[in-house]
């Protein structure tokens, strides 16, 4: 397929082959739209890393071409990178009311409030951005105010349908706009980009309302205090908890910074109905009997600093788990979090709590479409070309197979990888020359200053520790004047390994003597010799490779 004036490029900068940091580039001519701007949470190997965000080098080089960032909804994996990206790209941001409410709070935390052009849209709106036309279409998910986007390009209409399911009994009564999706299919949809999170799960995803039914039963049986951990952004779940609390005459206390913030935003914008007089502060908890209280908290993923985790470890200053409490973990583990969640659940059981969690209950349903719904989306929209998005590679591949089952030719399906340039024309789809892409690590206040070398050092330090060798040399002759002194951290305990440390000292002395006799005083050569000698010796003796840090002082 030759590149033509009608060609449109779709470029994933995140969110494919992984869970999180969703970001897509839509490019035609000299104009660019950016779809979503999310973060990913670090895996176990990213020691010390706080967040992972997309590499936007491609966009920075073309910042004058970027028309806008369009947001599908307010989850962290779709908006979390905005404070970092908007410092480098001064572009307008479009989103629904709740999405922008969550964005504003995030920008305020980062000192960017008032510096960003935020434009509110709602489902059904159609806007013009340069040569693009974008229509926003309501879909159901585990958050309110979520939209798919139909983008009209020179090549045809592209539907970006990330994070959706077909819920026929949603909490807010607003079902996915099936009629509009079908109209797009009848009009001739060029390309569908569709959520693959649950592509491996057969059947249909249950309605969010079924969780409410389960909560009612749990609340009815609970004799003591109830603690519910959920995602802070899951407004519909929080609404059902509030409704259950009101039904059984319980007061509600919200704990956890992000939970408090999101409940306040959703209530203020009208997405959450808080019954009068139901809310209490943490300092009022002791004024009510346990069977008259519900605590809504963060920590459903076992995050080390989240409120539920600190409660489980008896480290929370205001809420202590007591025997007879019922703890509901109303979430499914994000891949990679299973171990930390399991640890939290174990501690809660040890404290005497009754713990109800997803593996053995119905206190959570997914916000993502399962296989039969994914097929339904494909049949409704009848796209010419298909790109599975939002998921690890096996999920994308499974979704691609579902598309083949409903009749889309294999040659019209593309499985994307980060940095791919997928070129679309009215008559064809192919992968072109990839663009610069990858990941940027956020560590404290540092953005991008931690890379693979730093992570490798951290992993080695965590596995085998560090050995510091301090030696004083004569500046002119290289003769050893003091030391070598050896300090070990995370390698061996000095008192119990005196023999090993003493032999290591002798090895260093013996290595330095020939260098001094040859008049070698160059630091790099001396450090390299010390490091090589110790690495060989220590591996032979311990089968471990600590980080060896020689410190040379000249006198």
Secondary structure as a PSIPRED ss2 file (coil, helix, strand):
# PSIPRED VFORMAT (PSIPRED V4.0)

   1 X C   1.000  0.000  0.000
   2 X C   1.000  0.000  0.000
   3 X C   1.000  0.000  0.000
   4 X C   1.000  0.000  0.000
   5 X C   1.000  0.000  0.000
   6 X C   1.000  0.000  0.000
   7 X C   1.000  0.000  0.000
   8 X E   0.000  0.000  1.000
   9 X E   0.000  0.000  1.000
  10 X E   0.000  0.000  1.000
  11 X E   0.000  0.000  1.000
  12 X E   0.000  0.000  1.000
  13 X E   0.000  0.000  1.000
  14 X E   0.000  0.000  1.000
  15 X C   1.000  0.000  0.000
  16 X E   0.000  0.000  1.000
  17 X C   1.000  0.000  0.000
  18 X E   0.000  0.000  1.000
  19 X C   1.000  0.000  0.000
  20 X C   1.000  0.000  0.000
  21 X C   1.000  0.000  0.000
  22 X C   1.000  0.000  0.000
  23 X E   0.000  0.000  1.000
  24 X E   0.000  0.000  1.000
  25 X E   0.000  0.000  1.000
  26 X E   0.000  0.000  1.000
  27 X E   0.000  0.000  1.000
  28 X E   0.000  0.000  1.000
  29 X C   1.000  0.000  0.000
  30 X C   1.000  0.000  0.000
  31 X E   0.000  0.000  1.000
  32 X E   0.000  0.000  1.000
  33 X E   0.000  0.000  1.000
  34 X E   0.000  0.000  1.000
  35 X E   0.000  0.000  1.000
  36 X C   1.000  0.000  0.000
  37 X C   1.000  0.000  0.000
  38 X C   1.000  0.000  0.000
  39 X E   0.000  0.000  1.000
  40 X E   0.000  0.000  1.000
  41 X C   1.000  0.000  0.000
  42 X C   1.000  0.000  0.000
  43 X C   1.000  0.000  0.000
  44 X C   1.000  0.000  0.000
  45 X C   1.000  0.000  0.000
  46 X C   1.000  0.000  0.000
  47 X C   1.000  0.000  0.000
  48 X C   1.000  0.000  0.000
  49 X C   1.000  0.000  0.000
  50 X C   1.000  0.000  0.000
  51 X E   0.000  0.000  1.000
  52 X E   0.000  0.000  1.000
  53 X E   0.000  0.000  1.000
  54 X E   0.000  0.000  1.000
  55 X C   1.000  0.000  0.000
  56 X C   1.000  0.000  0.000
  57 X H   0.000  1.000  0.000
  58 X H   0.000  1.000  0.000
  59 X H   0.000  1.000  0.000
  60 X H   0.000  1.000  0.000
  61 X C   1.000  0.000  0.000
  62 X C   1.000  0.000  0.000
  63 X H   0.000  1.000  0.000
  64 X H   0.000  1.000  0.000
  65 X H   0.000  1.000  0.000
  66 X E   0.000  0.000  1.000
  67 X E   0.000  0.000  1.000
  68 X E   0.000  0.000  1.000
  69 X E   0.000  0.000  1.000
  70 X E   0.000  0.000  1.000
  71 X C   1.000  0.000  0.000
  72 X C   1.000  0.000  0.000
  73 X C   1.000  0.000  0.000
  74 X C   1.000  0.000  0.000
  75 X C   1.000  0.000  0.000
  76 X H   0.000  1.000  0.000
  77 X H   0.000  1.000  0.000
  78 X H   0.000  1.000  0.000
  79 X H   0.000  1.000  0.000
  80 X C   1.000  0.000  0.000
  81 X C   1.000  0.000  0.000
  82 X H   0.000  1.000  0.000
  83 X H   0.000  1.000  0.000
  84 X H   0.000  1.000  0.000
  85 X H   0.000  1.000  0.000
  86 X C   1.000  0.000  0.000
  87 X C   1.000  0.000  0.000
  88 X C   1.000  0.000  0.000
  89 X C   1.000  0.000  0.000
  90 X C   1.000  0.000  0.000
  91 X C   1.000  0.000  0.000
  92 X E   0.000  0.000  1.000
  93 X E   0.000  0.000  1.000
  94 X E   0.000  0.000  1.000
  95 X E   0.000  0.000  1.000
  96 X C   1.000  0.000  0.000
  97 X H   0.000  1.000  0.000
  98 X H   0.000  1.000  0.000
  99 X H   0.000  1.000  0.000
 100 X H   0.000  1.000  0.000
 101 X H   0.000  1.000  0.000
 102 X H   0.000  1.000  0.000
 103 X H   0.000  1.000  0.000
 104 X H   0.000  1.000  0.000
 105 X H   0.000  1.000  0.000
 106 X H   0.000  1.000  0.000
 107 X H   0.000  1.000  0.000
 108 X H   0.000  1.000  0.000
 109 X H   0.000  1.000  0.000
 110 X C   1.000  0.000  0.000
 111 X C   1.000  0.000  0.000
 112 X C   1.000  0.000  0.000
 113 X C   1.000  0.000  0.000
 114 X C   1.000  0.000  0.000
 115 X C   1.000  0.000  0.000
 116 X C   1.000  0.000  0.000
 117 X C   1.000  0.000  0.000
 118 X E   0.000  0.000  1.000
 119 X E   0.000  0.000  1.000
 120 X E   0.000  0.000  1.000
 121 X C   1.000  0.000  0.000
 122 X C   1.000  0.000  0.000
 123 X C   1.000  0.000  0.000
 124 X C   1.000  0.000  0.000
 125 X C   1.000  0.000  0.000
 126 X E   0.000  0.000  1.000
 127 X E   0.000  0.000  1.000
 128 X E   0.000  0.000  1.000
 129 X E   0.000  0.000  1.000
 130 X C   1.000  0.000  0.000
 131 X C   1.000  0.000  0.000
 132 X E   0.000  0.000  1.000
 133 X E   0.000  0.000  1.000
 134 X E   0.000  0.000  1.000
 135 X E   0.000  0.000  1.000
 136 X E   0.000  0.000  1.000
 137 X E   0.000  0.000  1.000
 138 X E   0.000  0.000  1.000
 139 X E   0.000  0.000  1.000
 140 X E   0.000  0.000  1.000
 141 X C   1.000  0.000  0.000
 142 X C   1.000  0.000  0.000
 143 X C   1.000  0.000  0.000
 144 X C   1.000  0.000  0.000
 145 X C   1.000  0.000  0.000
 146 X E   0.000  0.000  1.000
 147 X E   0.000  0.000  1.000
 148 X E   0.000  0.000  1.000
 149 X E   0.000  0.000  1.000
 150 X E   0.000  0.000  1.000
 151 X E   0.000  0.000  1.000
 152 X E   0.000  0.000  1.000
 153 X C   1.000  0.000  0.000
 154 X C   1.000  0.000  0.000
 155 X C   1.000  0.000  0.000
 156 X C   1.000  0.000  0.000
 157 X E   0.000  0.000  1.000
 158 X E   0.000  0.000  1.000
 159 X E   0.000  0.000  1.000
 160 X E   0.000  0.000  1.000
 161 X E   0.000  0.000  1.000
 162 X C   1.000  0.000  0.000
 163 X C   1.000  0.000  0.000
 164 X C   1.000  0.000  0.000
 165 X E   0.000  0.000  1.000
 166 X C   1.000  0.000  0.000
 167 X C   1.000  0.000  0.000
 168 X C   1.000  0.000  0.000
 169 X C   1.000  0.000  0.000
 170 X C   1.000  0.000  0.000
 171 X C   1.000  0.000  0.000
 172 X C   1.000  0.000  0.000
 173 X C   1.000  0.000  0.000
 174 X C   1.000  0.000  0.000
 175 X C   1.000  0.000  0.000
 176 X C   1.000  0.000  0.000
 177 X C   1.000  0.000  0.000
 178 X H   0.000  1.000  0.000
 179 X H   0.000  1.000  0.000
 180 X H   0.000  1.000  0.000
 181 X H   0.000  1.000  0.000
 182 X H   0.000  1.000  0.000
 183 X H   0.000  1.000  0.000
 184 X H   0.000  1.000  0.000
 185 X H   0.000  1.000  0.000
 186 X H   0.000  1.000  0.000
 187 X H   0.000  1.000  0.000
 188 X C   1.000  0.000  0.000
 189 X C   1.000  0.000  0.000
 190 X C   1.000  0.000  0.000
 191 X E   0.000  0.000  1.000
 192 X E   0.000  0.000  1.000
 193 X E   0.000  0.000  1.000
 194 X E   0.000  0.000  1.000
 195 X E   0.000  0.000  1.000
 196 X C   1.000  0.000  0.000
 197 X C   1.000  0.000  0.000
 198 X C   1.000  0.000  0.000
 199 X C   1.000  0.000  0.000
 200 X C   1.000  0.000  0.000
 201 X C   1.000  0.000  0.000
 202 X C   1.000  0.000  0.000
 203 X C   1.000  0.000  0.000
 204 X C   1.000  0.000  0.000
 205 X C   1.000  0.000  0.000
 206 X C   1.000  0.000  0.000
 207 X C   1.000  0.000  0.000
 208 X C   1.000  0.000  0.000
 209 X H   0.000  1.000  0.000
 210 X H   0.000  1.000  0.000
 211 X H   0.000  1.000  0.000
 212 X H   0.000  1.000  0.000
 213 X H   0.000  1.000  0.000
 214 X H   0.000  1.000  0.000
 215 X H   0.000  1.000  0.000
 216 X H   0.000  1.000  0.000
 217 X H   0.000  1.000  0.000
 218 X H   0.000  1.000  0.000
 219 X H   0.000  1.000  0.000
 220 X H   0.000  1.000  0.000
 221 X H   0.000  1.000  0.000
 222 X C   1.000  0.000  0.000
 223 X C   1.000  0.000  0.000
 224 X C   1.000  0.000  0.000
 225 X C   1.000  0.000  0.000
 226 X E   0.000  0.000  1.000
 227 X E   0.000  0.000  1.000
 228 X E   0.000  0.000  1.000
 229 X E   0.000  0.000  1.000
 230 X C   1.000  0.000  0.000
 231 X C   1.000  0.000  0.000
 232 X C   1.000  0.000  0.000
 233 X C   1.000  0.000  0.000
 234 X C   1.000  0.000  0.000
 235 X H   0.000  1.000  0.000
 236 X H   0.000  1.000  0.000
 237 X H   0.000  1.000  0.000
 238 X H   0.000  1.000  0.000
 239 X H   0.000  1.000  0.000
 240 X H   0.000  1.000  0.000
 241 X H   0.000  1.000  0.000
 242 X H   0.000  1.000  0.000
 243 X H   0.000  1.000  0.000
 244 X H   0.000  1.000  0.000
 245 X H   0.000  1.000  0.000
 246 X H   0.000  1.000  0.000
 247 X H   0.000  1.000  0.000
 248 X C   1.000  0.000  0.000
 249 X C   1.000  0.000  0.000
 250 X C   1.000  0.000  0.000
 251 X E   0.000  0.000  1.000
 252 X E   0.000  0.000  1.000
 253 X E   0.000  0.000  1.000
 254 X E   0.000  0.000  1.000
 255 X E   0.000  0.000  1.000
 256 X C   1.000  0.000  0.000
 257 X H   0.000  1.000  0.000
 258 X H   0.000  1.000  0.000
 259 X H   0.000  1.000  0.000
 260 X H   0.000  1.000  0.000
 261 X H   0.000  1.000  0.000
 262 X H   0.000  1.000  0.000
 263 X H   0.000  1.000  0.000
 264 X H   0.000  1.000  0.000
 265 X H   0.000  1.000  0.000
 266 X H   0.000  1.000  0.000
 267 X H   0.000  1.000  0.000
 268 X H   0.000  1.000  0.000
 269 X H   0.000  1.000  0.000
 270 X C   1.000  0.000  0.000
 271 X C   1.000  0.000  0.000
 272 X C   1.000  0.000  0.000
 273 X C   1.000  0.000  0.000
 274 X C   1.000  0.000  0.000
 275 X C   1.000  0.000  0.000
 276 X C   1.000  0.000  0.000
 277 X C   1.000  0.000  0.000
 278 X C   1.000  0.000  0.000
 279 X E   0.000  0.000  1.000
 280 X E   0.000  0.000  1.000
 281 X C   1.000  0.000  0.000
 282 X H   0.000  1.000  0.000
 283 X H   0.000  1.000  0.000
 284 X H   0.000  1.000  0.000
 285 X H   0.000  1.000  0.000
 286 X H   0.000  1.000  0.000
 287 X H   0.000  1.000  0.000
 288 X C   1.000  0.000  0.000
 289 X C   1.000  0.000  0.000
 290 X H   0.000  1.000  0.000
 291 X H   0.000  1.000  0.000
 292 X H   0.000  1.000  0.000
 293 X E   0.000  0.000  1.000
 294 X E   0.000  0.000  1.000
 295 X E   0.000  0.000  1.000
 296 X E   0.000  0.000  1.000
 297 X E   0.000  0.000  1.000
 298 X C   1.000  0.000  0.000
 299 X C   1.000  0.000  0.000
 300 X C   1.000  0.000  0.000
 301 X C   1.000  0.000  0.000
 302 X C   1.000  0.000  0.000
 303 X C   1.000  0.000  0.000
 304 X C   1.000  0.000  0.000
 305 X C   1.000  0.000  0.000
 306 X C   1.000  0.000  0.000
 307 X H   0.000  1.000  0.000
 308 X H   0.000  1.000  0.000
 309 X H   0.000  1.000  0.000
 310 X H   0.000  1.000  0.000
 311 X H   0.000  1.000  0.000
 312 X H   0.000  1.000  0.000
 313 X C   1.000  0.000  0.000
 314 X C   1.000  0.000  0.000
 315 X C   1.000  0.000  0.000
 316 X C   1.000  0.000  0.000
 317 X C   1.000  0.000  0.000
 318 X C   1.000  0.000  0.000
 319 X C   1.000  0.000  0.000
 320 X C   1.000  0.000  0.000
 321 X C   1.000  0.000  0.000
 322 X C   1.000  0.000  0.000
 323 X C   1.000  0.000  0.000
 324 X C   1.000  0.000  0.000
 325 X C   1.000  0.000  0.000
 326 X E   0.000  0.000  1.000
 327 X E   0.000  0.000  1.000
 328 X E   0.000  0.000  1.000
 329 X E   0.000  0.000  1.000
 330 X C   1.000  0.000  0.000
 331 X C   1.000  0.000  0.000
 332 X C   1.000  0.000  0.000
 333 X C   1.000  0.000  0.000
 334 X C   1.000  0.000  0.000
 335 X C   1.000  0.000  0.000
 336 X C   1.000  0.000  0.000
 337 X C   1.000  0.000  0.000
 338 X H   0.000  1.000  0.000
 339 X H   0.000  1.000  0.000
 340 X H   0.000  1.000  0.000
 341 X H   0.000  1.000  0.000
 342 X H   0.000  1.000  0.000
 343 X H   0.000  1.000  0.000
 344 X H   0.000  1.000  0.000
 345 X H   0.000  1.000  0.000
 346 X H   0.000  1.000  0.000
 347 X H   0.000  1.000  0.000
 348 X H   0.000  1.000  0.000
 349 X H   0.000  1.000  0.000
 350 X H   0.000  1.000  0.000
 351 X C   1.000  0.000  0.000
 352 X C   1.000  0.000  0.000
 353 X C   1.000  0.000  0.000
 354 X E   0.000  0.000  1.000
 355 X E   0.000  0.000  1.000
 356 X E   0.000  0.000  1.000
 357 X E   0.000  0.000  1.000
 358 X H   0.000  1.000  0.000
 359 X H   0.000  1.000  0.000
 360 X H   0.000  1.000  0.000
 361 X C   1.000  0.000  0.000
 362 X C   1.000  0.000  0.000
 363 X C   1.000  0.000  0.000
 364 X C   1.000  0.000  0.000
 365 X C   1.000  0.000  0.000
 366 X C   1.000  0.000  0.000
 367 X C   1.000  0.000  0.000
 368 X C   1.000  0.000  0.000
 369 X C   1.000  0.000  0.000
 370 X C   1.000  0.000  0.000
 371 X H   0.000  1.000  0.000
 372 X H   0.000  1.000  0.000
 373 X H   0.000  1.000  0.000
 374 X H   0.000  1.000  0.000
 375 X H   0.000  1.000  0.000
 376 X H   0.000  1.000  0.000
 377 X H   0.000  1.000  0.000
 378 X H   0.000  1.000  0.000
 379 X H   0.000  1.000  0.000
 380 X H   0.000  1.000  0.000
 381 X H   0.000  1.000  0.000
 382 X C   1.000  0.000  0.000
 383 X C   1.000  0.000  0.000
 384 X C   1.000  0.000  0.000
 385 X E   0.000  0.000  1.000
 386 X E   0.000  0.000  1.000
 387 X E   0.000  0.000  1.000
 388 X E   0.000  0.000  1.000
 389 X E   0.000  0.000  1.000
 390 X C   1.000  0.000  0.000
 391 X E   0.000  0.000  1.000
 392 X C   1.000  0.000  0.000
 393 X H   0.000  1.000  0.000
 394 X H   0.000  1.000  0.000
 395 X H   0.000  1.000  0.000
 396 X H   0.000  1.000  0.000
 397 X H   0.000  1.000  0.000
 398 X H   0.000  1.000  0.000
 399 X H   0.000  1.000  0.000
 400 X H   0.000  1.000  0.000
 401 X H   0.000  1.000  0.000
 402 X H   0.000  1.000  0.000
 403 X H   0.000  1.000  0.000
 404 X H   0.000  1.000  0.000
 405 X H   0.000  1.000  0.000
 406 X C   1.000  0.000  0.000
 407 X C   1.000  0.000  0.000
 408 X C   1.000  0.000  0.000
 409 X C   1.000  0.000  0.000
 410 X H   0.000  1.000  0.000
 411 X H   0.000  1.000  0.000
 412 X H   0.000  1.000  0.000
 413 X E   0.000  0.000  1.000
 414 X C   1.000  0.000  0.000
 415 X C   1.000  0.000  0.000
 416 X C   1.000  0.000  0.000
 417 X C   1.000  0.000  0.000
 418 X C   1.000  0.000  0.000
 419 X C   1.000  0.000  0.000
 420 X C   1.000  0.000  0.000
 421 X E   0.000  0.000  1.000
 422 X E   0.000  0.000  1.000
 423 X E   0.000  0.000  1.000
 424 X E   0.000  0.000  1.000
 425 X E   0.000  0.000  1.000
 426 X C   1.000  0.000  0.000
 427 X C   1.000  0.000  0.000
 428 X E   0.000  0.000  1.000
 429 X E   0.000  0.000  1.000
 430 X E   0.000  0.000  1.000
 431 X E   0.000  0.000  1.000
 432 X C   1.000  0.000  0.000
 433 X C   1.000  0.000  0.000
 434 X C   1.000  0.000  0.000
 435 X C   1.000  0.000  0.000
 436 X C   1.000  0.000  0.000
 437 X C   1.000  0.000  0.000
 438 X C   1.000  0.000  0.000
 439 X E   0.000  0.000  1.000
 440 X E   0.000  0.000  1.000
 441 X E   0.000  0.000  1.000
 442 X E   0.000  0.000  1.000
 443 X E   0.000  0.000  1.000
 444 X C   1.000  0.000  0.000
 445 X C   1.000  0.000  0.000
 446 X E   0.000  0.000  1.000
 447 X E   0.000  0.000  1.000
 448 X C   1.000  0.000  0.000
 449 X C   1.000  0.000  0.000
 450 X C   1.000  0.000  0.000
 451 X C   1.000  0.000  0.000
 452 X H   0.000  1.000  0.000
 453 X H   0.000  1.000  0.000
 454 X H   0.000  1.000  0.000
 455 X H   0.000  1.000  0.000
 456 X H   0.000  1.000  0.000
 457 X H   0.000  1.000  0.000
 458 X H   0.000  1.000  0.000
 459 X H   0.000  1.000  0.000
 460 X H   0.000  1.000  0.000
 461 X H   0.000  1.000  0.000
 462 X H   0.000  1.000  0.000
 463 X H   0.000  1.000  0.000
 464 X H   0.000  1.000  0.000
 465 X C   1.000  0.000  0.000
 466 X E   0.000  0.000  1.000
 467 X E   0.000  0.000  1.000
 468 X E   0.000  0.000  1.000
 469 X E   0.000  0.000  1.000
 470 X E   0.000  0.000  1.000
 471 X E   0.000  0.000  1.000
 472 X E   0.000  0.000  1.000
 473 X E   0.000  0.000  1.000
 474 X C   1.000  0.000  0.000
 475 X C   1.000  0.000  0.000
 476 X C   1.000  0.000  0.000
 477 X C   1.000  0.000  0.000
 478 X C   1.000  0.000  0.000
 479 X C   1.000  0.000  0.000
 480 X E   0.000  0.000  1.000
 481 X E   0.000  0.000  1.000
 482 X E   0.000  0.000  1.000
 483 X E   0.000  0.000  1.000
 484 X E   0.000  0.000  1.000
 485 X E   0.000  0.000  1.000
 486 X E   0.000  0.000  1.000
 487 X E   0.000  0.000  1.000
 488 X E   0.000  0.000  1.000
 489 X E   0.000  0.000  1.000
 490 X C   1.000  0.000  0.000
 491 X C   1.000  0.000  0.000
 492 X C   1.000  0.000  0.000
 493 X C   1.000  0.000  0.000
 494 X H   0.000  1.000  0.000
 495 X H   0.000  1.000  0.000
 496 X H   0.000  1.000  0.000
 497 X H   0.000  1.000  0.000
 498 X H   0.000  1.000  0.000
 499 X H   0.000  1.000  0.000
 500 X H   0.000  1.000  0.000
 501 X H   0.000  1.000  0.000
 502 X H   0.000  1.000  0.000
 503 X H   0.000  1.000  0.000
 504 X H   0.000  1.000  0.000
 505 X H   0.000  1.000  0.000
 506 X H   0.000  1.000  0.000
 507 X H   0.000  1.000  0.000
 508 X H   0.000  1.000  0.000
 509 X H   0.000  1.000  0.000
 510 X H   0.000  1.000  0.000
 511 X H   0.000  1.000  0.000
 512 X H   0.000  1.000  0.000
 513 X H   0.000  1.000  0.000
 514 X H   0.000  1.000  0.000
 515 X H   0.000  1.000  0.000
 516 X H   0.000  1.000  0.000
 517 X H   0.000  1.000  0.000
 518 X C   1.000  0.000  0.000
 519 X C   1.000  0.000  0.000
 520 X C   1.000  0.000  0.000
 521 X C   1.000  0.000  0.000
 522 X C   1.000  0.000  0.000
 523 X H   0.000  1.000  0.000
 524 X H   0.000  1.000  0.000
 525 X H   0.000  1.000  0.000
 526 X H   0.000  1.000  0.000
 527 X H   0.000  1.000  0.000
 528 X H   0.000  1.000  0.000
 529 X H   0.000  1.000  0.000
 530 X H   0.000  1.000  0.000
 531 X H   0.000  1.000  0.000
 532 X H   0.000  1.000  0.000
 533 X H   0.000  1.000  0.000
 534 X H   0.000  1.000  0.000
 535 X H   0.000  1.000  0.000
 536 X H   0.000  1.000  0.000
 537 X H   0.000  1.000  0.000
 538 X H   0.000  1.000  0.000
 539 X H   0.000  1.000  0.000
 540 X H   0.000  1.000  0.000
 541 X H   0.000  1.000  0.000
 542 X H   0.000  1.000  0.000
 543 X C   1.000  0.000  0.000
 544 X C   1.000  0.000  0.000
 545 X C   1.000  0.000  0.000
 546 X C   1.000  0.000  0.000
 547 X E   0.000  0.000  1.000
 548 X E   0.000  0.000  1.000
 549 X E   0.000  0.000  1.000
 550 X E   0.000  0.000  1.000
 551 X E   0.000  0.000  1.000
 552 X E   0.000  0.000  1.000
 553 X E   0.000  0.000  1.000
 554 X E   0.000  0.000  1.000
 555 X C   1.000  0.000  0.000
